[in-house]
Amino acid sequence: MSVDVTIRPVTDDDAGELLTLRRAAFVSEAQVYGDPNIPPLTQTLDELRDDLAADGIVTLGAWAGHRLVGSVRVQLEPGRATLGRLAVAPDQQGHGIGTQLLLAIPPLLPEGTDELWVFTGRDSVQNLALYEKHGYTHQHDETAGSLTYAYLRKILGGGEADAADGEA
């Protein structure tokens, strides 16, 4: 069952609600890794506000009525965008909100953006399955502190079929 949400950029006025959403959503990730100090759980409200105001970063939120139920951070760079911190409220997971957020990103990208990157914990099986379902292919792993992240890429435009076949 898909939940009907409205997707729009998150603003500074939404920062407290976004911080709460991320903390709730990333507790399960912390449990997978046995580490309560993963970045989404240790970021302060001031750090989050700075991130929301930063040039080249767009954070999209998914609202069900007045409640923020999902979000994704998009860092824009020449020719590419990097997605991170995809979060869905624990009681709303499995209802298509993550998919709706992923599908909302390409139309918002600047002209000339030809690839999307996303990273998630290497052991985050559900996250990896979601990204792979949407055409992202594993490129490499990178360790930062005690966490190992999997980096996946999706080619936009004409190269999409190649990326889906793993020939990117």
VENGI-V441589 format. One record per helix or strand of 3 or more residues. SS is the DSSP state (2 for helix, 1 for strand). FROM is the first residue (numbers start at 1). TO is the last residue. Records with the same first field share a line. If there is no record, write none. Layout:
SS = FROM-TO, FROM-TO
//
This chain:
1 = 6-9, 57-64, 67-77, 80-88, 115-121, 137-144, 147-155
2 = 12-33, 39-42, 45-53, 90-92, 97-108, 125-133, 157-164
//
